[in-house]
Amino acid sequence: MPLLEHIDELRSRAIRIFAAVISLTLFFFIFEIRTFNYGSYVIPYPFPNVYHNEAASLIQYLQQNLLPSYVKIIVTSPSDALVSEMVISMFLGLIIALPYVIYQIWAFIAPGLYAKEKMLIFTLTVPATLLFFVGAIMGFLLLVPFAFQFMYLYALTIGAVTYITINDFLMFIILFSAAMGITFEVPIIMVGVTRLGLVKPDAWKRYFRYFLAFSVVYGAFITPDASGVTMWFVSVPMIILYGLGYLFSKRMAKEKIVK
């Protein structure tokens, strides 16, 4: 395909991705989900309500389930709440549209790949997606509530009033959840690189000490507190997953030799 046709194809698929994400973003920002009873059935339906949309409902849910009861969310400027609901709407839109986004990216790059490369990507896409969501959920359910509880307890010991701005609250959750999702991609990356023949399995063992240092720096970088405790909730899973990635890579190399 000529270069201009490649560019036109890329533009077309980028527009489709943008349209899907924006459409879902607007849905979560404009509508709330209501229900009505039809006999014994409860039927949900979207209802336009910009002041109590699904993004606002999610923020309320996060506040009730992740923050300690003695910590309150505040806004420090008139636009804080509006911007926060827009951010959450975009985040939800991107997450819901993710399968469609992956399909459009795959449809663009697949014609330029060999059959072996297509099979490798197809084989790794499903576990990579699952591991990302497992990591993000783990961060959401375990790391975020613990971090809030751990750090705000120090405020109670000195008698300080405990507040958090809505922007800091949401960025804290998104950052930690995304970081844990990315952390769980480590073994998939290792297996994929090994499968392509770019790195031999024994090299992962030699590089372990460097990865150990990297995982500690990475954990410290994405955790906002200086206690040195919460960073291990990121670093320790990374180290364990690196070990699993090494074992899978070594096993895969042995099976290839046997064949």
Secondary structure, DSSP 8 states (H G I E B T S, - for coil): --HHHHHHHHHHHHHHHHHHHHHHHHHHHHEEEEEEEETTEEEEEEEE-TTS-HHHHHHHHHHHHHS-TT-EEE-SSTTHHHHHHHHHHHHHHHHHHHHHHHHHHHHHHGGGS-HHHHHHHHHHHHHHHHHHHHHHHHIIIIIHHHHHHHHHHHHHHTT---EEEHHHHHHHHHHHHHHHHHHTTHHHHHHHHHHTTSS-HHHHHHTHHHHHHHHHHHHHHH---SSSSTTHHHHHHHHHHHHHHHHHHHHHHHHHHH-
